Amino acid sequence: MQVPKKQRKYCPFCKKHTEHTIEEAKRRARRQDTKSQRRFLRKLKGYGSFPKENPKGREKPTRKLDFRYKCSVCGKRHSIGKGFRIKKLEFQKE
């Protein structure tokens, strides 16, 4: 899917339509301090293999993308919705 690098979008901070540059949000590592993650790591420790069967062949063929829109007037970033699934992303050259 080809996406233009600049789009006119509504800025919730300026409260008007302005030119926005689009960038893809970077993926972050999982939080290590949540209760479920601590339980999972404790289960992994000293076990030698995965604690439950690893789901192979059931992964989704696409990844979910999240766009960040940066306003050219105020410089603030915002996102719209929860993202969408796409196989290949390509930004159009201007």
C-alpha positions as CSV (number, residue, x, y, z in Angstrom):
1,M,0.0,0.0,0.0
2,Q,1.4,3.4,-1.0
3,V,0.7,6.3,1.4
4,P,1.6,9.9,0.8
5,K,4.2,11.3,3.3
6,K,2.2,14.5,3.8
7,Q,-1.6,14.7,4.2
8,R,-4.1,17.4,5.3
9,K,-5.7,16.2,8.5
10,Y,-7.6,17.6,11.4
11,C,-5.3,18.6,14.3
12,P,-7.1,18.2,17.7
13,F,-4.6,20.7,19.3
14,C,-4.9,23.5,16.7
15,K,-8.6,22.6,16.2
16,K,-8.4,23.0,12.4
17,H,-7.2,21.1,9.3
18,T,-3.4,21.5,8.8
19,E,-0.7,19.7,6.8
20,H,0.6,16.6,8.7
21,T,3.6,14.4,8.1
22,I,3.1,10.7,8.7
23,E,5.5,8.4,10.5
24,E,5.1,4.8,11.5
25,A,5.1,4.2,15.3
26,K,8.1,2.1,16.5
27,R,7.5,-1.2,18.3
28,R,8.5,-1.3,21.9
29,A,9.6,-4.1,24.1
30,R,7.1,-5.7,26.4
31,R,6.9,-4.4,29.9
32,Q,8.7,-6.7,32.3
33,D,7.0,-5.6,35.5
34,T,3.5,-6.7,34.8
35,K,2.1,-9.5,37.0
36,S,1.4,-11.8,34.0
37,Q,4.9,-11.2,32.5
38,R,6.6,-11.9,35.9
39,R,4.6,-15.1,36.2
40,F,5.6,-16.1,32.7
41,L,9.3,-15.4,33.3
42,R,9.2,-17.3,36.6
43,K,7.6,-20.2,34.7
44,L,10.3,-20.1,32.0
45,K,13.2,-20.0,34.6
46,G,14.8,-23.4,35.0
47,Y,12.3,-25.1,32.8
48,G,14.3,-25.6,29.6
49,S,11.5,-25.2,27.1
50,F,8.4,-23.3,26.5
51,P,5.8,-23.7,29.4
52,K,2.9,-24.2,27.1
53,E,2.8,-25.5,23.5
54,N,4.0,-22.8,21.1
55,P,1.2,-21.9,18.6
56,K,2.9,-22.6,15.2
57,G,1.1,-21.8,11.9
58,R,-1.6,-19.7,13.6
59,E,0.2,-16.4,13.4
60,K,-1.4,-13.6,11.3
61,P,0.0,-13.0,7.8
62,T,0.0,-9.2,8.4
63,R,1.2,-6.9,11.1
64,K,-0.8,-4.1,12.6
65,L,0.5,-0.6,11.8
66,D,0.0,2.6,13.9
67,F,0.5,5.9,12.2
68,R,1.6,9.0,14.0
69,Y,0.5,12.3,12.4
70,K,2.8,15.3,13.2
71,C,1.2,18.7,12.7
72,S,3.3,21.2,10.8
73,V,1.9,24.2,12.7
74,C,2.1,23.2,16.3
75,G,4.5,20.2,16.0
76,K,2.4,17.9,18.2
77,R,1.8,14.3,17.3
78,H,-1.4,12.3,17.4
79,S,-2.8,9.0,16.1
80,I,-6.1,8.1,14.7
81,G,-7.9,4.8,15.7
82,K,-6.2,1.6,16.8
83,G,-4.2,1.0,13.6
84,F,-4.9,-1.4,10.7
85,R,-3.4,-4.5,9.2
86,I,-1.3,-4.2,6.2
87,K,1.3,-6.5,4.5
88,K,3.6,-3.9,3.0
89,L,3.9,-0.2,3.5
90,E,5.5,2.3,1.2
91,F,5.7,6.1,1.6
92,Q,5.3,7.9,-1.7
93,K,8.0,10.3,-2.8
94,E,6.9,13.9,-3.3
